[in-house]
């Protein structure tokens, strides 16, 4: 009989009205008649917000044989989702701004496994 379990845990704490610490953990176990699809995702971050801008920094780690879809309103696709594949640990810094219908976000990601540096930019009206 196939089994499928998912666990998601989000914890956040405001240190000040504009400063927040948060942790997200996800674990997914799926066994379809011996075709196992286990994955996990973990992220710690600190976020500073101002009137129309934010800055965020953190560490994320994941492992999956397929892909893990992670909600990301600033850097995700049109539906607000980022897909992560394989296995990696990353340090990241994210900056963004939103004014009425215009938004801008950028993210710098450094892989602790492959030592690659990636830059993402998202602009929308």
C-alpha positions as CSV (number, residue, x, y, z in Angstrom):
1,X,0.0,0.0,0.0
2,X,1.5,3.4,-0.9
3,X,2.3,5.8,1.9
4,X,2.6,9.6,1.8
5,X,3.5,11.9,4.7
6,X,4.3,15.6,4.8
7,X,5.4,17.7,7.7
8,X,5.8,21.5,7.7
9,X,6.9,23.7,10.5
10,X,7.1,27.5,10.5
11,X,8.3,29.4,13.5
12,X,8.9,33.2,13.6
13,X,9.5,35.8,16.3
14,X,9.5,39.5,16.0
15,X,12.5,40.9,18.0
16,X,11.3,44.5,17.1
17,X,8.4,45.7,15.0
18,X,10.7,45.8,11.9
19,X,13.1,42.8,12.8
20,X,12.0,39.2,12.5
21,X,13.7,35.8,12.9
22,X,12.2,32.8,11.3
23,X,12.7,29.1,10.7
24,X,11.0,26.8,8.2
25,X,11.3,23.1,8.1
26,X,9.6,20.7,5.6
27,X,9.9,16.9,5.3
28,X,8.2,14.8,2.6
29,X,8.0,11.0,2.6
30,X,6.3,9.3,-0.3
31,X,6.6,5.6,-1.0
32,X,4.8,4.4,-4.2
33,X,5.4,0.7,-4.3
34,X,9.2,1.0,-3.6
35,X,9.7,4.2,-5.6
36,X,10.6,6.4,-2.7
37,X,10.5,10.2,-3.0
38,X,11.9,11.6,0.3
39,X,12.9,15.2,0.5
40,X,13.6,17.9,3.1
41,X,14.0,21.6,3.2
42,X,15.2,23.8,6.1
43,X,15.8,27.6,6.2
44,X,16.7,30.1,8.9
45,X,16.5,33.8,8.1
46,X,16.5,37.2,9.6
47,X,14.4,40.0,8.0
48,X,14.5,43.7,8.4
49,X,11.6,45.7,7.0
50,X,11.2,49.4,6.4
51,X,8.2,51.4,5.0
52,X,8.6,50.2,1.3
53,X,11.7,47.9,1.5
54,X,13.1,44.8,3.1
55,X,16.5,43.1,3.6
56,X,16.8,39.4,4.4
57,X,19.7,37.1,5.1
58,X,19.9,33.4,5.9
59,X,20.9,29.8,5.4
60,X,18.9,27.2,3.5
61,X,19.5,23.5,3.0
62,X,17.6,20.9,1.0
63,X,17.9,17.4,-0.4
64,X,15.5,15.7,-2.9
65,X,15.8,13.1,-5.7
66,X,13.2,15.1,-7.6
67,X,12.2,18.7,-6.9
68,X,11.0,20.7,-3.8
69,X,8.6,23.5,-4.4
70,X,9.0,26.4,-2.0
71,X,6.7,29.4,-1.7
72,X,8.7,32.6,-2.4
73,X,6.6,35.7,-3.0
74,X,9.5,37.9,-3.9
75,X,11.7,35.7,-6.1
76,X,9.4,32.9,-7.2
77,X,7.7,32.4,-10.6
78,X,4.3,33.9,-11.5
79,X,2.6,31.7,-8.9
80,X,5.1,32.7,-6.2
81,X,7.0,29.3,-6.2
82,X,10.7,28.4,-6.5
83,X,11.7,24.9,-7.5
84,X,14.8,23.4,-5.8
85,X,16.4,20.2,-7.1
86,X,19.1,17.9,-5.9
87,X,21.0,18.7,-2.7
88,X,22.6,21.9,-1.6
89,X,23.3,24.3,1.3
90,X,23.2,28.0,0.5
91,X,23.8,31.3,2.2
92,X,21.6,34.1,0.8
93,X,21.0,37.8,1.0
94,X,17.7,39.3,-0.4
95,X,16.8,42.9,-1.0
96,X,13.5,44.3,-2.2
97,X,11.1,47.2,-2.5
98,X,7.4,47.6,-3.3
99,X,5.7,50.9,-4.2
100,X,2.1,50.7,-5.2
101,X,2.0,48.4,-8.2
102,X,5.8,48.3,-8.8
103,X,8.1,45.8,-7.1
104,X,11.7,44.9,-7.3
105,X,13.7,42.1,-5.6
106,X,17.1,40.7,-5.9
107,X,18.8,37.7,-4.3
108,X,22.4,36.7,-4.0
109,X,22.9,33.0,-3.3
110,X,26.2,31.3,-2.5
111,X,26.4,27.5,-2.6
112,X,28.4,25.9,0.2
113,X,28.7,22.6,-1.8
114,X,29.7,23.8,-5.3
115,X,30.9,27.3,-4.3
116,X,28.8,28.8,-7.1
117,X,27.5,32.4,-6.8
118,X,24.1,33.1,-8.3
119,X,22.3,36.4,-8.6
120,X,18.5,36.6,-9.2
121,X,16.5,39.8,-10.1
122,X,12.8,40.1,-10.2
123,X,11.0,43.3,-11.4
124,X,7.3,43.7,-11.9
125,X,4.6,46.3,-12.6
